[in-house]
Amino acid sequence: MSDEDDSQSDDIITEEMLWERIPETEGLERANTYYELSARIYARGQYDEALALAETARDIYSELGAVAPADGLAQAYSAIGYNLNQLKRMNEAAHAMSKAVELLRESKSPLAIDLACTLGEWWYGSKEYANAISCMTDCVQEHLVDGNDSGAANDLHLIGCAQRELGNYVLALESFQEARALFKKLKEVINVARCDQKIAHCLTAIEDGIGALAAAQKSLDVFVTAHDHYRETYSLLELGKAQILIGKHEEGLASLERVLEVATDSEPRDFEFIVEIENRIAEVLRKLHREHEADEITRRLAAVSEILGEDSEPEDLDE
């Protein structure tokens, strides 16, 4: 038998021993055993079974009350959260992780901040944007106190994305500008440009076309230089929107047509995004008094929109 086989055998025996230990244990040791089994089974990708074991560990820790360390109950809640996340039950995962973060903050555990950042991302993924903002605002302050500018910058970026989803463009703009300043201090070129692209988006939304044009061009210059074609496309979209906003309709049309060319050449095609761009092209064509071309686009898109349904939304821009 090879060394690898020996290692695998030891792992199996260890897990078997943990199962055999359960009837012989009680209290804290029993809870710890269930938690350890949950962790091992999670690593194998058996998330339903791992979730059940983590929930059992949580129940035992809870019954023990003050006898059990707070970190034990917290780690059980975090395990529940990670398993629910893998099972795509995002909202439930976030609620479980919030309990873990609450317990770890109460015990002043250094693990709290990392789990809180994960929680903020999960709230965002669950479209619980207000919860994401609240969670990440606490993380920003902790990261700044710790001197972790990179962590704070990422927190602020996510806050900006959440504020943008809520339509709070001025607040989103402030967060992206703060994140940009920190990323620039750290010389994180791509992240600065990501902020510039979103700053342009917010400025367009509040109809500051000149500011949006400058921010979009900055982000586009970075992504072109970096040969980051994916992000380049979205910066070009913001550039086109800004150009149209300030009355440069021909230039805006050319930018949108370049975006459409990339979008239609990509596989798999994002039809929601394609429809969004074509609708914008139709709008600018009407401003240029090219109604026949705009009407033809609208006619074509009706067939695609019928298939996609009224509730379809384009993918969010470069998170």
SEBA-483815 format. One record per residue: x negated, y, z negated of N, C-alpha, C in turn; residue in one letter. Coordinates in steps of 0.05 Angstrom, whole numbers, plus 5000, padded with zeros to 4 digits. Atoms other than C-alpha are relative to their C-alpha. Example, Ala and Ser with C-alpha at 12.3 -4.5 7.8 and 13.67 -1.06 7.14 Angstrom:
498249765000475449104844498250245000A 501649765001472749794857501550224986S 
***
This chain:
498349765000500050005000498250255000M 501649764998497450695018500450174975S 499649815022496451264968502650155002D 497449864996502551604999502349824990E 497950195010506750974985500049994970D 500250005029504150964914501450244988D 498849755010506251684905503049995001S 497250024996513151554933501249814979Q 499150195020513850954887500250124973S 500049875026511951364826502450194998D 497749825001517251884845502649854995D 497650165003522651344850500249904972I 500050115027520651034784500650224980I 499549775018520651714750502950075000T 497249934999527651854775501749784987E 498650225012530051164754499850024969E 500449985029527151284685501850234989M 498349785009530951944680502949914998L 497350105001537451594697500449814976W 499950185023535951054645500050144973E 500349855025534451584593502750124991R 497549865006541451904597501649874977I 498450125022545251394553498550004973P 501650015025539551414502499550284988E 500649735009539452174494502650154993T 497849835006543952714467499050284997E 500749725005544153464458498150125021G 501749854982538553874487498449825019L 501650184983534453284513501849895022E 498250104979540553024550500550215021R 499649784981541853704581497650035018A 502549984984534553754603499749785020N 500250234981534953064634501850045024T 498249954978540953244675498950225019Y 501249784984537553884697497749905017Y 502350114985531253514718500949825023E 498950174979535253004757501250185023L 498949824981538953574791497950125018S 502149884985532453894812498849815020A 501250204982529653254841501949935024R 498150074979536053104880500450235019I 499949764983536453814905497750005020Y 502350014982529453724934500349815023A 499550194979532053144974502350095019R 497949904983537653565003502749894995G 497450115007543353204968501450204982Q 499249775015546653854946502649954984Y 497550065015553553584926499349864973D 500750155024550453084877498450174981E 501649835017545353584852501750214986A 498149815012550954084840501549884976L 498650135022554853594798498349964975A 501850045023548753444755499350264987L 500649735011547154184746502450104984A 497649915014554354314725500249844973E 500050165025553853744673497950124981T 502149885018547354044646501150264989A 498949755010550854724642502049964977R 497950055020556654434603498849924973D 501350095024552054094553498650244986I 501349775011547854724543502050194987Y 497949825010554255124533501149904973S 498950125024556954634481498050034976E 502049985022550354684442499950284988L 499949725011551255434434497350104994G 502549875008545755784396497749804997A 502150205002541955134388498349985025V 501450024974540155134462498750265007A 501349754991535155634489501650135023P 498549864979538356164533498949945028A 501250064974533456004588501049735011D 499050254991536155294591502750035014G 497449954988543255524605499750165026L 500449834976540656044654498949835023A 501150164978536655534693502149815011Q 497850174990542855084698501850175018A 498449824982546855674726498650065026Y 501549944975541355834775500049765018S 499950254984541155104798502749975013A 497350014988548655124808500250205024I 499949804979547755764849498549915025G 501550094977542355474893501449785016Y 498650224986546354854908502550115015N 497749894986552655254924499250165024L 501049854977548555694969499449825023N 500650204979546055085007502649895012Q 497550114990553254855013501750225013L 498749774987555055535044502450114985K 497949895017559555714986498950254986R 501749775007556356394982501250164977M 498849845022561256764937499749864973N 500350165025561256204885497150004991E 502950015006553656174890499250264986A 500749745011553156924875501050024971A 498949985027557756874815498449834980H 501750175017553656294786497350134994A 502649875004547156664797500250254983M 499749775017549957284764500049934971S 500150095028550956884700497249944992K 502850065006543756644704498450264995A 501449745003541257364713500850134974V 499049885024545557614656498649884975E 501350135023542757094608497050064998L 502949954999535557204630499450294992L 500449725008536257964622500350024969R 499649995028538957854552497649904984E 502350115014532957434533497450135009S 502449854990528257924569498049835014K 501750184986525557374612498950135025S 501249894976520657574667501149885026P 498850134977524457104713502450155010L 497549874993530457564714499950165025A 500149824977528058044766500049855027I 500150154975526557514819502849895006D 497350114995533357184810502050225006L 498249784994536757864810499750095029A 500449934972533658024878501449795018C 498650214985536257354904503050044998T 497149955004543057514874501050235018L 499249774983543258184910500349925029G 499850104973541957834976502449835004E 497650174998547457334962502550164999W 497649835000552457874944500350135027W 499949884973550658205010501149805020Y 499150224981551557545047502949934996G 497250055005558357465014501750245007S 498649754993560258165038501150144975K 499349865025560858384965498050234997E 502049794997557259024982499750174975Y 500249845024558959414919498449854978A 501550165019556258844876497049995008N 502850004991549958814919498650264993A 501249745007548759564909499550024970I 500449995029549759514834497649834991S 502150185008545158924828497250105009C 502549914989539659204873499150264988M 500749755013539859884839498449954974T 501550085024537659554774497349895008D 502550124991532259174813498050225008C 501749784992529559824842498650124976V 501149885024528560124773497949824987Q 501950185012525159504746497549985017E 502350024983520559454806498350254998H 501549755002518660184801498550024973L 501350015027517160114726497649825000V 502250194998512859514742497850085020D 501949924980509259894797500049845025G 499750174977511859424850501450155022N 498849834980512959914907501249835023D 499050174979513959354958502749894993S 497550105009519459044917502250215000G 498149785001522859714906500950085028A 499449924972522459874981502049805012A 498250214990525859214999502850024987N 497549965014531159344946501650235012D 498749764989532660034973501049955029L 499150064973533059765044502649845000H 497550155001538359265024502350174990L 497949815009542159804986501050175023I 499249844976542060225049501849845018G 498350174982544859645090502849964988C 497350035012550459535039501650265001A 498549744998552260275037500950055028Q 499249974972552360275112502549835007R 497750184996557159685113502650124988E 497749875013561760085067500750265013L 499549754986561460675114499050254985G 501149785015557661095063497350095013N 502449954984552761365115498150194987Y 501849815013549961945074498449854978V 501450155021548361485015498149795013L 501750204986545660955063497550145010A 502249854990541261485095497950064978L 501849945023538361685027498449754993E 501450245008536660965011497949925021S 501950074979533360835079497650195000F 502249815001529261475072498149954977Q 501750075023526861275003498449755006E 501450254993525160575028497850065020A 502049934980521460875087497650124988R 502349875013517161315043498249804986A 501550205013515060715002498549815019L 501350174979513760275063497750155013F 502249854987509660835094497650024981K 502250005020505560895029498449745001K 501250264999504160155036498949935027L 500950044973502560225110501349755013K 498550224988507859705128501450105025E 499149864975508759935200502749905010V 497550104989514359475222502350074982I 497849935018518459605159500650305001N 499549714996517660355168501850035025V 498449974975520460275239502849884996A 497350115006526159835214501750214986R 498649785013528060405168500850225019C 499449794980527560905225502449935017D 497850084983532260495267502750034985Q 497549975016537460485211500650294993K 499649725004536361215196501350125025I 498749914975538061355269502949925001A 497250105000544360935262501750184982H 498549845019546561335201500450295010C 499949734990544862005232502050035024L 498050004978548961825294502850004988T 497450035012554761635249501050274988A 499249745011554662325216499650235021I 500149824977553662645285497750204999E 502549844998546562905275498449885023D 501250114976544462745346497050055002G 502949934997537763105345498349834981I 501450165019535562755281500049715008G 499850284991538062085307498149945023A 501850044977534262175372497149974991L 502850005009527662315336499549734985A 500450255015528561715288500049765018A 499950224981530561245344497549985017A 502450004983524661445387497649904984Q 502350105017519761325328500149704998K 499850295004522460635316499549855026S 500550124973522460475391497149995006L 502849994994515260695398498449784985D 501450215015513060225342500649725011V 499350274990516859625368498949945027F 501250044974514459725439497049944996V 502950045005507259775413499549724988T 500450265013508259145371501049775018A 498850204982511658775430502149854985H 497850125015517458645382502550055016D 497949954981522558575437502849994988H 497450025013528358375392500750274987Y 499449755013527958995349499950245019R 500249794980526059425409502850045012E 497449984988532959275438501950174983T 498249855018536659545377499250294997Y 500949725000532360165374500850145025S 499249884974533860285447503050064999L 497249955003541260225430500550264985L 499749755015540560765377499150245015E 500949784983536661195425502250085020L 497949944981542161135477502450144987G 497849885014547561305426499450294993K 500849735007543661925404499950185025A 500149854975542462145475502950095009Q 497249944992549962105490501250214981I 498949815020551562485425499150285006L 501049724995547263085446500650085029I 499249924973550163085516498249915023G 501850104979544562735553501249735011K 498450244993549562255585498649825020H 501450174981545362015644497849844987E 502250145014539461855599501249794981E 498750205018544161515549501049765015G 499050224984547261105604497749825008L 502350164992540360875628499049834976A 500950155023538460675557501949764994S 498050225005544960275547499849785021L 500250214979544059925614497549834996E 502450165007537059705592500749814977R 499150175022540059435528501749775010V 498350204989545359065567498449795016L 501650184984540158765613498649794982E 501350195019536458465554502049814988V 497950165013542858235520501049775018A 498950204982545257865582497949805009T 502150194993538557535594499349824977D 500650165024538257255523501749754999S 498550255004540356545506499749934970E 497349984990544956415473501050295001P 499149724997548757035495501850074976R 498349895022551857455439502250175014D 497949874985558457625473501250244985F 499049775015560758075416498350255005E 501849784996554558505425500250105029F 499849924972555158495501502550175004I 497549854997562358735496499750284988V 500449735012560359295449498450185018E 501749844982554959535497501550095025I 498549944975559459495558502250214994E 498049805008564859885521498850284998N 501449755002559860425505499250115028R 500749924973557660435578502550115014I 497549904988564960515600500750284990A 499449745012565761105552498350225013E 501849794988559661475580500650035029V 499249974972561861325651502350195004L 497749814998568361685638499150294995R 501049735004564462275611498650115025K 501349934975560762275677502050005023L 497950004980567462255714499849775020H 500250244983566061565741502149804990R 497850155012572961305720500349725013E 499650254987573360755773498149784989H 502050195011566960415747500849934971E 499250055028569360495675502449824999A 497650165000576160195691499349715008D 500850274992572859595725498749854976E 501250125024568659465662502249924980I 497850055019574859515618501749765009T 498450224989578659035664498549734995R 501650255004572958515661499949924971R 500450065028572158565586502549894987L 497550105011579458415574500049704997A 500150295000578357685591498249894977A 501850095021572457615544501250074972V 498949925025575858005488502349824991S 497850185007581957545492499049744988E 501150255010577556935481498850054972I 501449945026573557265424502050054978L 498049935021579857505388499550284989G 500049735010581458155356498250044976E 501549975024577658015292497049975004D 502850044994570957895326498550264996S 501749765004565358365305497249935009E 502850054991558358435334498249954976P 501950045021552458195294498950264989E 501149765012549758715245497250045011D 502549934987543659075271497649944982L 502750045012536858805249499950044971D 500349975028537458685176497249974991E 
***
